[in-house]
Amino acid sequence: MPLFYHKGFPLTLERRTATEGVELRTEGDMLVAIGYAATVNRLSSNLGGFVERVAPGTFASTLKQADVTTLSKHESANLLGRFSTGTLQVSADDHGLHYEIDLPDTTLGTDVAELLRRGDISGSSLGFRNIDK
């Protein structure tokens, strides 16, 4: 089902999973989730008849132009952090797309922290929309 339209063409939300693990740290009174949303130069699992490899530099344009957000379950109502407010730090390095989220002192933030602490959340997923350049 199309979610957005761009120049007359539907843009669907693509999702990819990273199994790199997520670390929960305590920094002062802040709980911080740290991990990789995507890795470079690694073949994905089967994505329905094809596999893909994320190339280095894939995220450069987005990181310069977009106000990246972190969402639980890819739902905008479940905001965990935002680049423009400083509650999300995101960068690309030789391994992939690295993030650090200052988890909010909300029910959602507390729930996510507890699920990380217990090991119930063990990876990340990346949601994106492909746009022709």
N, CA, C and O atoms as CSV, one atom per row, in Angstrom:
chain,resi,resn,atom,element,x,y,z
A,1,MET,N,N,0.844,-1.176,0.000
A,1,MET,CA,C,0.000,0.000,0.000
A,1,MET,C,C,0.892,1.243,0.000
A,1,MET,O,O,1.761,1.364,0.864
A,2,PRO,N,N,0.704,2.160,-0.936
A,2,PRO,CA,C,1.510,3.381,-0.953
A,2,PRO,C,C,1.242,4.239,0.275
A,2,PRO,O,O,0.098,4.407,0.697
A,3,LEU,N,N,2.304,4.772,0.834
A,3,LEU,CA,C,2.177,5.629,2.003
A,3,LEU,C,C,2.315,7.105,1.647
A,3,LEU,O,O,1.638,7.949,2.234
A,4,PHE,N,N,3.174,7.418,0.702
A,4,PHE,CA,C,3.426,8.787,0.301
A,4,PHE,C,C,3.560,8.836,-1.209
A,4,PHE,O,O,3.821,7.816,-1.845
A,5,TYR,N,N,3.385,9.998,-1.776
A,5,TYR,CA,C,3.570,10.188,-3.204
A,5,TYR,C,C,4.637,11.236,-3.431
A,5,TYR,O,O,4.702,12.233,-2.711
A,6,HIS,N,N,5.472,11.015,-4.426
A,6,HIS,CA,C,6.528,11.949,-4.774
A,6,HIS,C,C,6.544,12.068,-6.292
A,6,HIS,O,O,6.757,11.077,-6.990
A,7,LYS,N,N,6.320,13.262,-6.800
A,7,LYS,CA,C,6.305,13.496,-8.243
A,7,LYS,C,C,5.351,12.527,-8.946
A,7,LYS,O,O,5.639,12.046,-10.042
A,8,GLY,N,N,4.216,12.247,-8.306
A,8,GLY,CA,C,3.203,11.408,-8.921
A,8,GLY,C,C,3.411,9.916,-8.755
A,8,GLY,O,O,2.594,9.134,-9.241
A,9,PHE,N,N,4.465,9.497,-8.094
A,9,PHE,CA,C,4.721,8.072,-7.912
A,9,PHE,C,C,4.609,7.706,-6.438
A,9,PHE,O,O,5.041,8.471,-5.577
A,10,PRO,N,N,4.035,6.548,-6.140
A,10,PRO,CA,C,3.913,6.146,-4.743
A,10,PRO,C,C,5.275,5.832,-4.132
A,10,PRO,O,O,6.147,5.258,-4.785
A,11,LEU,N,N,5.437,6.211,-2.889
A,11,LEU,CA,C,6.640,5.870,-2.136
A,11,LEU,C,C,6.215,4.993,-0.973
A,11,LEU,O,O,5.492,5.441,-0.083
A,12,THR,N,N,6.656,3.763,-0.979
A,12,THR,CA,C,6.318,2.865,0.117
A,12,THR,C,C,7.461,2.850,1.119
A,12,THR,O,O,8.615,3.098,0.769
A,13,LEU,N,N,7.132,2.562,2.338
A,13,LEU,CA,C,8.136,2.470,3.382
A,13,LEU,C,C,8.872,1.150,3.237
A,13,LEU,O,O,8.273,0.079,3.331
A,14,GLU,N,N,10.166,1.235,3.009
A,14,GLU,CA,C,11.029,0.060,2.960
A,14,GLU,C,C,11.577,-0.150,4.363
A,14,GLU,O,O,11.810,0.816,5.090
A,15,ARG,N,N,11.781,-1.391,4.745
A,15,ARG,CA,C,12.332,-1.698,6.063
A,15,ARG,C,C,13.443,-2.719,5.922
A,15,ARG,O,O,13.343,-3.674,5.152
A,16,ARG,N,N,14.496,-2.499,6.676
A,16,ARG,CA,C,15.603,-3.440,6.729
A,16,ARG,C,C,15.974,-3.664,8.187
A,16,ARG,O,O,15.806,-2.775,9.022
A,17,THR,N,N,16.476,-4.847,8.488
A,17,THR,CA,C,16.822,-5.204,9.860
A,17,THR,C,C,18.334,-5.328,9.994
A,17,THR,O,O,19.001,-5.911,9.139
A,18,ALA,N,N,18.859,-4.778,11.070
A,18,ALA,CA,C,20.271,-4.928,11.423
A,18,ALA,C,C,20.345,-5.736,12.707
A,18,ALA,O,O,19.657,-5.432,13.681
A,19,THR,N,N,21.164,-6.746,12.706
A,19,THR,CA,C,21.266,-7.627,13.864
A,19,THR,C,C,22.558,-7.382,14.639
A,19,THR,O,O,23.068,-8.281,15.308
A,20,GLU,N,N,23.072,-6.187,14.549
A,20,GLU,CA,C,24.339,-5.842,15.193
A,20,GLU,C,C,24.239,-5.798,16.705
A,20,GLU,O,O,25.264,-5.827,17.387
A,21,GLY,N,N,23.055,-5.730,17.235
A,21,GLY,CA,C,22.877,-5.600,18.673
A,21,GLY,C,C,22.748,-4.138,19.060
A,21,GLY,O,O,23.233,-3.248,18.362
A,22,VAL,N,N,22.095,-3.912,20.167
A,22,VAL,CA,C,21.902,-2.570,20.701
A,22,VAL,C,C,22.361,-2.583,22.140
A,22,VAL,O,O,22.029,-3.488,22.906
A,23,GLU,N,N,23.122,-1.579,22.499
A,23,GLU,CA,C,23.660,-1.470,23.848
A,23,GLU,C,C,22.890,-0.395,24.604
A,23,GLU,O,O,22.565,0.652,24.043
A,24,LEU,N,N,22.601,-0.648,25.865
A,24,LEU,CA,C,21.977,0.348,26.737
A,24,LEU,C,C,23.019,0.821,27.734
A,24,LEU,O,O,23.596,0.018,28.467
A,25,ARG,N,N,23.259,2.125,27.761
A,25,ARG,CA,C,24.224,2.711,28.691
A,25,ARG,C,C,23.525,3.739,29.568
A,25,ARG,O,O,22.526,4.343,29.177
A,26,THR,N,N,24.065,3.920,30.744
A,26,THR,CA,C,23.616,4.989,31.626
A,26,THR,C,C,24.682,6.070,31.598
A,26,THR,O,O,25.844,5.813,31.914
A,27,GLU,N,N,24.291,7.271,31.223
A,27,GLU,CA,C,25.196,8.419,31.194
A,27,GLU,C,C,24.582,9.494,32.078
A,27,GLU,O,O,23.685,10.218,31.646
A,28,GLY,N,N,25.061,9.600,33.311
A,28,GLY,CA,C,24.438,10.489,34.288
A,28,GLY,C,C,23.077,9.945,34.622
A,28,GLY,O,O,22.953,8.791,35.031
A,29,ASP,N,N,22.042,10.759,34.455
A,29,ASP,CA,C,20.675,10.288,34.690
A,29,ASP,C,C,19.968,9.916,33.390
A,29,ASP,O,O,18.758,9.689,33.383
A,30,MET,N,N,20.720,9.853,32.288
A,30,MET,CA,C,20.155,9.562,30.965
A,30,MET,C,C,20.436,8.112,30.581
A,30,MET,O,O,21.536,7.603,30.798
A,31,LEU,N,N,19.427,7.452,30.008
A,31,LEU,CA,C,19.610,6.130,29.416
A,31,LEU,C,C,19.809,6.330,27.922
A,31,LEU,O,O,19.026,7.020,27.270
A,32,VAL,N,N,20.867,5.718,27.382
A,32,VAL,CA,C,21.236,5.916,25.984
A,32,VAL,C,C,21.274,4.566,25.278
A,32,VAL,O,O,21.947,3.642,25.734
A,33,ALA,N,N,20.553,4.452,24.166
A,33,ALA,CA,C,20.582,3.262,23.325
A,33,ALA,C,C,21.574,3.523,22.199
A,33,ALA,O,O,21.506,4.553,21.527
A,34,ILE,N,N,22.498,2.583,21.998
A,34,ILE,CA,C,23.575,2.753,21.024
A,34,ILE,C,C,23.633,1.520,20.120
A,34,ILE,O,O,23.607,0.386,20.597
A,35,GLY,N,N,23.712,1.759,18.817
A,35,GLY,CA,C,23.804,0.638,17.895
A,35,GLY,C,C,24.014,1.076,16.467
A,35,GLY,O,O,24.341,2.231,16.198
A,36,TYR,N,N,23.822,0.143,15.554
A,36,TYR,CA,C,23.902,0.388,14.125
A,36,TYR,C,C,22.552,0.054,13.502
A,36,TYR,O,O,22.003,-1.024,13.728
A,37,ALA,N,N,22.026,0.985,12.717
A,37,ALA,CA,C,20.760,0.762,12.018
A,37,ALA,C,C,20.980,0.038,10.701
A,37,ALA,O,O,20.057,-0.580,10.170
A,38,ALA,N,N,22.192,0.108,10.174
A,38,ALA,CA,C,22.541,-0.571,8.927
A,38,ALA,C,C,24.050,-0.749,8.893
A,38,ALA,O,O,24.794,0.039,9.477
A,39,THR,N,N,24.490,-1.791,8.204
A,39,THR,CA,C,25.921,-2.008,8.021
A,39,THR,C,C,26.241,-1.984,6.529
A,39,THR,O,O,25.393,-2.295,5.692
A,40,VAL,N,N,27.470,-1.612,6.216
A,40,VAL,CA,C,27.877,-1.518,4.813
A,40,VAL,C,C,28.663,-2.762,4.412
A,40,VAL,O,O,29.231,-3.464,5.248
A,41,ASN,N,N,28.676,-3.009,3.104
A,41,ASN,CA,C,29.464,-4.086,2.495
A,41,ASN,C,C,29.141,-5.473,3.033
A,41,ASN,O,O,30.018,-6.332,3.131
A,42,ARG,N,N,27.895,-5.682,3.376
A,42,ARG,CA,C,27.450,-6.992,3.859
A,42,ARG,C,C,26.175,-7.358,3.106
A,42,ARG,O,O,25.259,-6.542,3.004
A,43,LEU,N,N,26.112,-8.578,2.581
A,43,LEU,CA,C,24.907,-9.014,1.892
A,43,LEU,C,C,23.772,-9.201,2.888
A,43,LEU,O,O,23.963,-9.742,3.978
A,44,SER,N,N,22.599,-8.749,2.498
A,44,SER,CA,C,21.411,-8.916,3.335
A,44,SER,C,C,20.921,-10.353,3.257
A,44,SER,O,O,21.427,-11.162,2.480
A,45,SER,N,N,19.935,-10.644,4.074
A,45,SER,CA,C,19.221,-11.907,3.928
A,45,SER,C,C,18.327,-11.781,2.694
A,45,SER,O,O,18.247,-10.713,2.087
A,46,ASN,N,N,17.665,-12.858,2.332
A,46,ASN,CA,C,16.768,-12.841,1.179
A,46,ASN,C,C,15.622,-11.864,1.442
A,46,ASN,O,O,14.908,-11.983,2.438
A,47,LEU,N,N,15.458,-10.907,0.544
A,47,LEU,CA,C,14.426,-9.882,0.687
A,47,LEU,C,C,13.268,-10.118,-0.280
A,47,LEU,O,O,12.706,-9.169,-0.827
A,48,GLY,N,N,12.918,-11.370,-0.485
A,48,GLY,CA,C,11.817,-11.693,-1.384
A,48,GLY,C,C,12.290,-11.930,-2.806
A,48,GLY,O,O,11.685,-11.433,-3.756
A,49,GLY,N,N,13.358,-12.679,-2.958
A,49,GLY,CA,C,13.878,-12.994,-4.283
A,49,GLY,C,C,15.094,-12.175,-4.672
A,49,GLY,O,O,15.594,-12.315,-5.788
A,50,PHE,N,N,15.573,-11.340,-3.796
A,50,PHE,CA,C,16.793,-10.587,-4.063
A,50,PHE,C,C,17.514,-10.301,-2.753
A,50,PHE,O,O,16.920,-10.333,-1.675
A,51,VAL,N,N,18.790,-10.024,-2.870
A,51,VAL,CA,C,19.585,-9.573,-1.734
A,51,VAL,C,C,20.205,-8.240,-2.125
A,51,VAL,O,O,20.274,-7.899,-3.306
A,52,GLU,N,N,20.651,-7.494,-1.131
A,52,GLU,CA,C,21.280,-6.215,-1.428
A,52,GLU,C,C,22.469,-6.005,-0.512
A,52,GLU,O,O,22.624,-6.670,0.512
A,53,ARG,N,N,23.298,-5.062,-0.912
A,53,ARG,CA,C,24.468,-4.688,-0.133
A,53,ARG,C,C,24.450,-3.165,-0.043
A,53,ARG,O,O,24.347,-2.486,-1.065
A,54,VAL,N,N,24.549,-2.626,1.169
A,54,VAL,CA,C,24.583,-1.182,1.375
A,54,VAL,C,C,26.004,-0.706,1.088
A,54,VAL,O,O,26.962,-1.193,1.688
A,55,ALA,N,N,26.132,0.238,0.180
A,55,ALA,CA,C,27.439,0.762,-0.204
A,55,ALA,C,C,27.886,1.854,0.763
A,55,ALA,O,O,27.054,2.581,1.306
A,56,PRO,N,N,29.195,1.972,0.979
A,56,PRO,CA,C,29.691,3.102,1.764
A,56,PRO,C,C,29.229,4.409,1.111
A,56,PRO,O,O,29.193,4.512,-0.115
A,57,GLY,N,N,28.885,5.385,1.913
A,57,GLY,CA,C,28.422,6.666,1.389
A,57,GLY,C,C,26.926,6.732,1.132
A,57,GLY,O,O,26.407,7.790,0.775
A,58,THR,N,N,26.226,5.624,1.308
A,58,THR,CA,C,24.788,5.575,1.045
A,58,THR,C,C,24.017,6.636,1.836
A,58,THR,O,O,23.043,7.191,1.328
A,59,PHE,N,N,24.432,6.918,3.048
A,59,PHE,CA,C,23.665,7.791,3.930
A,59,PHE,C,C,24.144,9.243,3.931
A,59,PHE,O,O,23.564,10.075,4.628
A,60,ALA,N,N,25.182,9.561,3.171
A,60,ALA,CA,C,25.802,10.891,3.222
A,60,ALA,C,C,24.816,12.014,2.931
A,60,ALA,O,O,24.757,12.986,3.684
A,61,SER,N,N,24.053,11.905,1.874
A,61,SER,CA,C,23.116,12.966,1.494
A,61,SER,C,C,22.019,13.144,2.539
A,61,SER,O,O,21.691,14.269,2.915
A,62,THR,N,N,21.458,12.045,3.002
A,62,THR,CA,C,20.396,12.112,4.005
A,62,THR,C,C,20.892,12.750,5.290
A,62,THR,O,O,20.192,13.567,5.889
A,63,LEU,N,N,22.090,12.385,5.716
A,63,LEU,CA,C,22.621,12.935,6.964
A,63,LEU,C,C,22.890,14.428,6.867
A,63,LEU,O,O,22.870,15.125,7.881
A,64,LYS,N,N,23.142,14.930,5.662
A,64,LYS,CA,C,23.359,16.368,5.468
A,64,LYS,C,C,22.047,17.135,5.380
A,64,LYS,O,O,21.982,18.295,5.788
A,65,GLN,N,N,21.003,16.506,4.855
A,65,GLN,CA,C,19.781,17.224,4.508
A,65,GLN,C,C,18.581,16.957,5.400
A,65,GLN,O,O,17.705,17.813,5.515
A,66,ALA,N,N,18.517,15.805,6.028
A,66,ALA,CA,C,17.274,15.407,6.697
A,66,ALA,C,C,17.353,15.574,8.213
A,66,ALA,O,O,18.427,15.500,8.810
A,67,ASP,N,N,16.214,15.794,8.803
A,67,ASP,CA,C,16.077,15.777,10.259
A,67,ASP,C,C,15.675,14.355,10.630
A,67,ASP,O,O,14.490,14.043,10.741
A,68,VAL,N,N,16.663,13.508,10.818
A,68,VAL,CA,C,16.446,12.084,11.064
A,68,VAL,C,C,15.760,11.890,12.414
A,68,VAL,O,O,16.098,12.558,13.391
A,69,THR,N,N,14.805,10.984,12.460
A,69,THR,CA,C,14.116,10.657,13.701
A,69,THR,C,C,14.268,9.167,13.997
A,69,THR,O,O,14.511,8.363,13.097
A,70,THR,N,N,14.125,8.821,15.251
A,70,THR,CA,C,14.112,7.434,15.677
A,70,THR,C,C,12.725,7.133,16.216
A,70,THR,O,O,12.213,7.833,17.090
A,71,LEU,N,N,12.130,6.080,15.678
A,71,LEU,CA,C,10.763,5.720,16.033
A,71,LEU,C,C,10.716,4.272,16.505
A,71,LEU,O,O,11.454,3.427,15.999
A,72,SER,N,N,9.869,3.993,17.451
A,72,SER,CA,C,9.598,2.618,17.832
A,72,SER,C,C,8.518,2.080,16.905
A,72,SER,O,O,7.484,2.717,16.704
A,73,LYS,N,N,8.765,0.913,16.350
A,73,LYS,CA,C,7.827,0.226,15.450
A,73,LYS,C,C,7.508,1.040,14.198
A,73,LYS,O,O,6.456,0.836,13.591
A,74,HIS,N,N,8.385,1.952,13.799
A,74,HIS,CA,C,8.213,2.780,12.600
A,74,HIS,C,C,6.945,3.632,12.648
A,74,HIS,O,O,6.405,3.999,11.605
A,75,GLU,N,N,6.473,3.944,13.844
A,75,GLU,CA,C,5.264,4.744,14.025
A,75,GLU,C,C,5.633,6.152,14.488
A,75,GLU,O,O,6.350,6.303,15.477
A,76,SER,N,N,5.158,7.175,13.795
A,76,SER,CA,C,5.513,8.555,14.141
A,76,SER,C,C,5.053,8.952,15.542
A,76,SER,O,O,5.633,9.855,16.145
A,77,ALA,N,N,4.036,8.302,16.061
A,77,ALA,CA,C,3.567,8.587,17.416
A,77,ALA,C,C,4.521,8.034,18.478
A,77,ALA,O,O,4.413,8.382,19.654
A,78,ASN,N,N,5.448,7.179,18.065
A,78,ASN,CA,C,6.375,6.537,18.986
A,78,ASN,C,C,7.782,7.123,18.849
A,78,ASN,O,O,8.750,6.387,18.657
A,79,LEU,N,N,7.888,8.433,18.946
A,79,LEU,CA,C,9.160,9.128,18.780
A,79,LEU,C,C,10.081,8.878,19.967
A,79,LEU,O,O,9.687,9.047,21.120
A,80,LEU,N,N,11.313,8.472,19.671
A,80,LEU,CA,C,12.318,8.247,20.705
A,80,LEU,C,C,13.414,9.305,20.681
A,80,LEU,O,O,13.969,9.638,21.728
A,81,GLY,N,N,13.733,9.835,19.509
A,81,GLY,CA,C,14.788,10.837,19.413
A,81,GLY,C,C,14.761,11.536,18.067
A,81,GLY,O,O,14.235,11.011,17.085
A,82,ARG,N,N,15.340,12.735,18.039
A,82,ARG,CA,C,15.349,13.540,16.810
A,82,ARG,C,C,16.704,14.237,16.690
A,82,ARG,O,O,17.213,14.800,17.659
A,83,PHE,N,N,17.274,14.190,15.497
A,83,PHE,CA,C,18.573,14.782,15.246
A,83,PHE,C,C,18.597,16.278,15.552
A,83,PHE,O,O,19.528,16.759,16.198
A,84,SER,N,N,17.586,17.018,15.098
A,84,SER,CA,C,17.583,18.480,15.243
A,84,SER,C,C,17.493,18.945,16.694
A,84,SER,O,O,17.856,20.080,17.002
A,85,THR,N,N,17.019,18.088,17.578
A,85,THR,CA,C,16.909,18.478,18.990
A,85,THR,C,C,18.093,17.983,19.822
A,85,THR,O,O,18.214,18.313,21.002
A,86,GLY,N,N,18.961,17.192,19.197
A,86,GLY,CA,C,20.120,16.668,19.905
A,86,GLY,C,C,19.855,15.416,20.718
A,86,GLY,O,O,20.746,14.934,21.417
A,87,THR,N,N,18.635,14.876,20.638
A,87,THR,CA,C,18.326,13.653,21.379
A,87,THR,C,C,18.693,12.400,20.582
A,87,THR,O,O,18.583,11.281,21.083
A,88,LEU,N,N,19.127,12.602,19.341
A,88,LEU,CA,C,19.614,11.521,18.487
A,88,LEU,C,C,20.904,11.985,17.839
A,88,LEU,O,O,20.954,13.039,17.205
A,89,GLN,N,N,21.932,11.196,18.005
A,89,GLN,CA,C,23.170,11.420,17.279
A,89,GLN,C,C,23.281,10.293,16.273
A,89,GLN,O,O,23.178,9.121,16.637
A,90,VAL,N,N,23.488,10.633,15.018
A,90,VAL,CA,C,23.579,9.629,13.964
A,90,VAL,C,C,24.721,10.019,13.035
A,90,VAL,O,O,24.890,11.186,12.683
A,91,SER,N,N,25.496,9.018,12.651
A,91,SER,CA,C,26.639,9.269,11.772
A,91,SER,C,C,26.952,8.004,10.989
A,91,SER,O,O,26.604,6.895,11.394
A,92,ALA,N,N,27.612,8.196,9.868
A,92,ALA,CA,C,28.064,7.065,9.061
A,92,ALA,C,C,29.554,6.888,9.286
A,92,ALA,O,O,30.312,7.858,9.283
A,93,ASP,N,N,29.970,5.639,9.482
A,93,ASP,CA,C,31.387,5.335,9.615
A,93,ASP,C,C,31.704,4.129,8.732
A,93,ASP,O,O,30.868,3.716,7.928
A,94,ASP,N,N,32.895,3.565,8.874
A,94,ASP,CA,C,33.309,2.447,8.027
A,94,ASP,C,C,32.471,1.188,8.238
A,94,ASP,O,O,32.462,0.299,7.386
A,95,HIS,N,N,31.776,1.108,9.356
A,95,HIS,CA,C,30.952,-0.066,9.649
A,95,HIS,C,C,29.507,0.101,9.184
A,95,HIS,O,O,28.869,-0.872,8.782
A,96,GLY,N,N,28.988,1.330,9.237
A,96,GLY,CA,C,27.611,1.543,8.817
A,96,GLY,C,C,27.014,2.807,9.397
A,96,GLY,O,O,27.716,3.791,9.627
A,97,LEU,N,N,25.712,2.774,9.633
A,97,LEU,CA,C,24.958,3.909,10.149
A,97,LEU,C,C,24.824,3.759,11.663
A,97,LEU,O,O,24.023,2.961,12.151
A,98,HIS,N,N,25.613,4.532,12.393
A,98,HIS,CA,C,25.699,4.451,13.850
A,98,HIS,C,C,24.742,5.454,14.489
A,98,HIS,O,O,24.580,6.569,13.993
A,99,TYR,N,N,24.113,5.053,15.587
A,99,TYR,CA,C,23.215,5.965,16.290
A,99,TYR,C,C,23.394,5.873,17.793
A,99,TYR,O,O,23.821,4.853,18.334
A,100,GLU,N,N,23.052,6.977,18.451
A,100,GLU,CA,C,22.935,7.039,19.909
A,100,GLU,C,C,21.670,7.825,20.208
A,100,GLU,O,O,21.516,8.963,19.766
A,101,ILE,N,N,20.769,7.214,20.958
A,101,ILE,CA,C,19.481,7.835,21.290
A,101,ILE,C,C,19.436,8.100,22.787
A,101,ILE,O,O,19.580,7.180,23.592
A,102,ASP,N,N,19.236,9.359,23.158
A,102,ASP,CA,C,18.958,9.693,24.552
A,102,ASP,C,C,17.490,9.354,24.781
A,102,ASP,O,O,16.606,10.123,24.402
A,103,LEU,N,N,17.232,8.217,25.393
A,103,LEU,CA,C,15.850,7.761,25.538
A,103,LEU,C,C,15.052,8.739,26.400
A,103,LEU,O,O,15.539,9.206,27.430
A,104,PRO,N,N,13.828,9.045,25.975
A,104,PRO,CA,C,13.019,10.006,26.728
A,104,PRO,C,C,12.532,9.427,28.055
A,104,PRO,O,O,12.377,8.215,28.207
A,105,ASP,N,N,12.299,10.319,28.999
A,105,ASP,CA,C,11.741,9.933,30.295
A,105,ASP,C,C,10.222,9.889,30.159
A,105,ASP,O,O,9.496,10.675,30.767
A,106,THR,N,N,9.774,8.944,29.343
A,106,THR,CA,C,8.356,8.735,29.069
A,106,THR,C,C,8.061,7.258,29.259
A,106,THR,O,O,8.980,6.460,29.447
A,107,THR,N,N,6.810,6.895,29.214
A,107,THR,CA,C,6.447,5.481,29.299
A,107,THR,C,C,7.121,4.700,28.187
A,107,THR,O,O,7.661,3.621,28.431
A,108,LEU,N,N,7.098,5.229,26.960
A,108,LEU,CA,C,7.733,4.546,25.834
A,108,LEU,C,C,9.239,4.402,26.057
A,108,LEU,O,O,9.788,3.317,25.865
A,109,GLY,N,N,9.908,5.473,26.455
A,109,GLY,CA,C,11.347,5.423,26.694
A,109,GLY,C,C,11.713,4.415,27.772
A,109,GLY,O,O,12.679,3.666,27.629
A,110,THR,N,N,10.940,4.399,28.848
A,110,THR,CA,C,11.174,3.450,29.944
A,110,THR,C,C,10.946,2.026,29.469
A,110,THR,O,O,11.718,1.126,29.801
A,111,ASP,N,N,9.885,1.818,28.689
A,111,ASP,CA,C,9.597,0.480,28.164
A,111,ASP,C,C,10.715,-0.006,27.244
A,111,ASP,O,O,11.148,-1.154,27.350
A,112,VAL,N,N,11.184,0.854,26.343
A,112,VAL,CA,C,12.257,0.475,25.428
A,112,VAL,C,C,13.522,0.148,26.220
A,112,VAL,O,O,14.193,-0.844,25.934
A,113,ALA,N,N,13.849,0.971,27.206
A,113,ALA,CA,C,15.034,0.711,28.037
A,113,ALA,C,C,14.930,-0.641,28.729
A,113,ALA,O,O,15.906,-1.391,28.763
A,114,GLU,N,N,13.777,-0.962,29.273
A,114,GLU,CA,C,13.604,-2.241,29.966
A,114,GLU,C,C,13.715,-3.413,28.994
A,114,GLU,O,O,14.317,-4.434,29.327
A,115,LEU,N,N,13.146,-3.280,27.806
A,115,LEU,CA,C,13.249,-4.344,26.799
A,115,LEU,C,C,14.698,-4.528,26.345
A,115,LEU,O,O,15.124,-5.652,26.081
A,116,LEU,N,N,15.452,-3.439,26.254
A,116,LEU,CA,C,16.880,-3.538,25.941
A,116,LEU,C,C,17.638,-4.216,27.087
A,116,LEU,O,O,18.472,-5.092,26.859
A,117,ARG,N,N,17.344,-3.811,28.289
A,117,ARG,CA,C,18.010,-4.364,29.467
A,117,ARG,C,C,17.790,-5.877,29.547
A,117,ARG,O,O,18.715,-6.627,29.859
A,118,ARG,N,N,16.566,-6.320,29.265
A,118,ARG,CA,C,16.233,-7.744,29.331
A,118,ARG,C,C,16.747,-8.535,28.132
A,118,ARG,O,O,16.794,-9.764,28.172
A,119,GLY,N,N,17.135,-7.828,27.058
A,119,GLY,CA,C,17.594,-8.503,25.845
A,119,GLY,C,C,16.484,-8.843,24.877
A,119,GLY,O,O,16.720,-9.524,23.879
A,120,ASP,N,N,15.264,-8.375,25.155
A,120,ASP,CA,C,14.143,-8.646,24.251
A,120,ASP,C,C,14.287,-7.889,22.932
A,120,ASP,O,O,13.865,-8.382,21.887
A,121,ILE,N,N,14.875,-6.706,22.974
A,121,ILE,CA,C,15.235,-5.982,21.758
A,121,ILE,C,C,16.719,-6.229,21.558
A,121,ILE,O,O,17.537,-5.876,22.408
A,122,SER,N,N,17.063,-6.841,20.426
A,122,SER,CA,C,18.462,-7.217,20.210
A,122,SER,C,C,19.028,-6.667,18.905
A,122,SER,O,O,20.163,-6.977,18.544
A,123,GLY,N,N,18.259,-5.867,18.207
A,123,GLY,CA,C,18.718,-5.303,16.939
A,123,GLY,C,C,17.929,-4.054,16.616
A,123,GLY,O,O,17.166,-3.549,17.440
A,124,SER,N,N,18.123,-3.568,15.415
A,124,SER,CA,C,17.448,-2.344,14.965
A,124,SER,C,C,16.834,-2.578,13.605
A,124,SER,O,O,17.170,-3.534,12.907
A,125,SER,N,N,15.938,-1.697,13.245
A,125,SER,CA,C,15.452,-1.716,11.874
A,125,SER,C,C,15.498,-0.300,11.335
A,125,SER,O,O,15.383,0.674,12.080
A,126,LEU,N,N,15.665,-0.207,10.047
A,126,LEU,CA,C,15.785,1.065,9.352
A,126,LEU,C,C,14.610,1.190,8.408
A,126,LEU,O,O,14.371,0.302,7.590
A,127,GLY,N,N,13.878,2.276,8.512
A,127,GLY,CA,C,12.790,2.548,7.587
A,127,GLY,C,C,13.189,3.693,6.676
A,127,GLY,O,O,13.749,4.691,7.131
A,128,PHE,N,N,12.902,3.552,5.387
A,128,PHE,CA,C,13.268,4.598,4.433
A,128,PHE,C,C,12.356,4.525,3.219
A,128,PHE,O,O,11.651,3.539,3.003
A,129,ARG,N,N,12.387,5.572,2.450
A,129,ARG,CA,C,11.652,5.625,1.188
A,129,ARG,C,C,12.646,5.926,0.078
A,129,ARG,O,O,13.455,6.845,0.201
A,130,ASN,N,N,12.592,5.163,-0.994
A,130,ASN,CA,C,13.472,5.401,-2.136
A,130,ASN,C,C,12.931,6.566,-2.952
A,130,ASN,O,O,11.754,6.599,-3.310
A,131,ILE,N,N,13.794,7.504,-3.236
A,131,ILE,CA,C,13.427,8.664,-4.050
A,131,ILE,C,C,14.439,8.771,-5.186
A,131,ILE,O,O,15.647,8.737,-4.951
A,132,ASP,N,N,13.950,8.897,-6.412
A,132,ASP,CA,C,14.862,9.095,-7.536
A,132,ASP,C,C,15.590,10.409,-7.373
A,132,ASP,O,O,15.001,11.408,-6.959
A,133,LYS,N,N,16.870,10.412,-7.696
A,133,LYS,CA,C,17.657,11.642,-7.579
A,133,LYS,C,C,17.398,12.567,-8.733
A,133,LYS,O,O,17.977,13.652,-8.797
